[in-house]
């Protein structure tokens, strides 16, 4: 079942185009939906993230994070109620908001209509992350998070929101301190063809696909770093 979901996420196929080597697509989708609704995919993701952080010599609980958003076009099956128009990026679709640690690993994800502002979404992302990670003390962000949000995060959450700005005379691409980490995380996600556009009817499915993409990345990283620590296949299947 997991291999079938990984195949779908990586190759960007339709559910009905599931190869015959895998179980029938309705059974695979039922497994996907059950894990999504029960929070099992999020739990698997979080356990792998903790394992990667420990393997990199970090504490399981981060003290700093980076937040950013990415607007992507939505497929025609996406309803008008869950899509919008990002005027600055000229994109009609949805917006992915990622909060990552300093390694680029996902701490929280939120998918909204593309018309939702970064500041409004940060009021949801930051309190949730602060409740889960009690040691979180600093978050880096771009200019879209300026304004009252900086004072609000400091007074209400005890989190320093550090705005990393581009130079006024800068043109084209520029690697900015700290912000490049979350930009790389977006690039990691776009390696999964299912995430090149938003093809999901529901927002929670969009978030689950992002988690599956990061699960594959982290499992590969752990396999390369510590192949002798991997449990036998029978153990995982059980």
C-alpha positions in Angstrom: 0.0 0.0 0.0 2.8 2.4 0.9 4.7 1.7 -2.3 1.5 2.4 -4.3 1.1 5.8 -2.6 4.7 6.6 -3.1 4.4 5.7 -6.8 1.4 8.0 -7.1 3.1 10.9 -5.4 6.4 10.6 -7.2 5.0 10.1 -10.7 1.9 12.3 -10.5 -0.5 9.7 -11.9 -4.3 9.5 -11.4 -5.7 7.1 -8.9 -7.4 5.2 -11.6 -4.0 4.8 -13.4 -2.5 2.7 -10.7 -0.4 0.0 -12.3 -1.6 -3.6 -12.0 1.4 -4.5 -9.9 -0.2 -2.7 -7.0 -3.6 -3.4 -5.3 -6.7 -2.0 -7.0 -6.8 1.7 -6.8 -10.0 2.0 -4.6 -8.2 -0.1 -1.9 -5.1 2.1 -2.1 -7.1 5.3 -1.9 -9.1 3.9 1.1 -5.8 3.2 2.8 -4.6 6.7 2.0 -7.8 8.3 3.3 -7.8 6.2 6.5 -4.2 7.2 7.3 -5.0 10.8 6.5 -8.1 11.1 8.6 -6.7 9.2 11.6 -3.5 11.3 11.6 -1.3 8.3 11.0 0.6 9.9 8.1 1.3 13.0 10.2 2.6 10.7 13.1 4.8 8.7 10.7 6.2 12.0 9.3 6.9 13.4 12.7 8.7 10.3 13.9 10.9 10.2 10.8 11.7 13.9 11.3 12.8 13.3 14.9 15.0 10.4 13.7 16.6 12.6 11.0 17.3 15.4 13.5 18.9 13.0 15.9 21.0 11.5 13.1 22.2 15.0 12.2 23.2 15.6 15.8 20.3 17.9 16.7 17.7 17.8 19.5 14.4 16.3 18.5 12.6 19.6 19.4 13.7 22.6 17.3 14.3 26.1 18.7 14.2 28.0 15.4 12.2 27.8 12.2 11.6 29.4 8.8 8.2 30.2 7.3 7.3 30.9 3.7 4.5 30.2 1.2 4.3 29.0 -2.4 1.4 29.6 -4.8 0.6 26.8 -7.2 -2.0 26.5 -10.0 -5.0 24.3 -9.2 -6.4 21.7 -11.5 -9.9 22.1 -12.9 -11.4 19.6 -10.4 -10.5 22.0 -7.5 -13.7 23.8 -6.4 -13.9 27.5 -6.3 -14.5 27.4 -2.5 -11.0 26.2 -1.9 -9.1 28.1 -4.5 -8.3 31.8 -5.0 -6.2 34.3 -7.0 -2.8 35.4 -5.8 -2.5 38.9 -7.2 1.2 39.3 -6.6 2.2 36.0 -8.2 -0.7 36.0 -10.8 -1.6 32.4 -9.8 -5.1 31.0 -9.7 -5.0 28.1 -7.3 -3.9 27.3 -3.8 -1.1 28.4 -1.5 1.2 26.1 0.5 2.5 27.5 3.7 5.5 25.6 5.2 7.1 26.0 8.5 10.5 24.2 8.5 13.4 23.7 10.9 16.9 24.9 10.1 17.5 21.6 8.3 14.6 22.2 6.0 12.5 19.5 7.6 8.7 20.1 7.8 7.3 21.3 11.2 3.9 22.3 10.0 2.0 22.7 6.7 -1.2 24.5 5.8 -2.8 24.7 2.4 -5.2 27.6 1.7 -6.7 29.4 -1.3 -4.0 31.4 -3.0 -5.8 34.7 -2.1 -5.1 34.1 1.6 -2.3 36.5 2.9 0.8 35.2 4.6 0.2 37.2 7.7 -3.3 35.7 8.2 -2.0 32.2 7.8 0.9 32.8 10.2 -1.6 33.5 12.9 -2.6 29.9 12.6 0.8 28.3 11.9 2.8 30.0 14.6 0.5 29.3 17.6 0.1 25.6 16.5 3.9 25.2 16.2 4.5 27.0 19.5 2.1 24.6 21.2 3.8 21.6 19.8 7.4 22.8 20.2 7.8 24.6 23.5 11.4 25.6 22.9 10.6 27.4 19.6 11.9 30.9 20.1 12.8 32.4 16.7 11.2 32.3 13.2 12.7 33.8 10.1 10.4 35.1 7.4 10.3 37.3 4.3 8.8 40.7 3.8 5.3 39.4 3.4 5.1 38.8 7.2 5.9 42.3 8.3 3.6 44.7 10.2 1.6 43.9 13.3 2.5 40.2 13.1 6.0 40.9 14.4 4.7 42.5 17.6 1.9 40.0 18.0 4.2 37.0 17.8 6.5 38.5 20.4 3.8 39.5 22.9 1.3 36.6 22.4 3.7 33.7 21.7 7.0 34.7 23.0 8.5 34.1 19.5 10.9 36.5 17.8 9.8 36.9 14.1 12.9 38.0 12.2 12.3 39.5 8.8 15.0 38.8 6.2 14.6 41.4 3.4 16.0 41.6 -0.1 18.2 44.5 -0.9 16.3 47.4 -2.6 18.6 47.4 -5.6 18.7 43.6 -6.0 17.5 42.1 -9.2 16.9 38.5 -10.1 17.7 35.6 -7.9 19.5 36.1 -4.6 20.4 33.6 -1.9 19.1 35.2 1.4 20.3 34.1 4.8 18.0 31.5 6.4 15.2 32.0 3.9 17.0 29.7 1.4 16.3 26.7 3.6 12.6 26.8 3.2 13.0 27.6 -0.5 15.0 24.4 -0.8 12.1 22.5 1.0 9.7 23.8 -1.7 12.1 22.5 -4.3 12.2 19.1 -2.6 8.4 18.9 -2.7 8.3 19.7 -6.4 10.4 16.7 -7.2 7.2 14.8 -6.6 5.1 15.3 -9.7 1.9 15.1 -7.9 2.8 18.5 -6.2 3.8 20.4 -9.4 0.1 21.4 -9.5 -2.6 21.0 -6.9 -4.7 18.1 -8.1 -6.6 17.4 -4.9 -10.3 18.0 -4.4 -9.9 18.6 -0.6 -7.3 20.7 1.2 -6.5 18.0 3.8 -5.6 15.7 0.9 -3.2 18.3 -0.4 -1.5 18.5 3.0 -1.3 14.7 3.2 0.4 14.5 -0.2 3.0 17.0 1.0 3.6 14.9 4.1 4.1 11.8 2.0 6.6 13.6 -0.2 8.6 14.6 2.8 8.3 11.0 4.3 10.0 9.6 1.2 12.8 12.2 1.4 13.5 11.5 5.0 13.3 7.7 4.7 15.8 7.8 1.9 18.1 10.0 4.0 17.9 7.6 6.9 18.6 4.6 4.7 21.8 6.2 3.3 23.0 7.3 6.8 22.2 4.3 8.9 21.4 1.2 6.7 22.2 -1.2 9.5 19.6 0.3 11.8 16.6 -0.3 9.5 14.1 -2.8 10.8 13.5 -5.9 8.7 10.7 -5.7 6.1 8.5 -8.1 8.1 8.7 -5.8 11.1 7.6 -2.7 9.1 4.8 -4.7 7.5 3.5 -5.9 10.9 
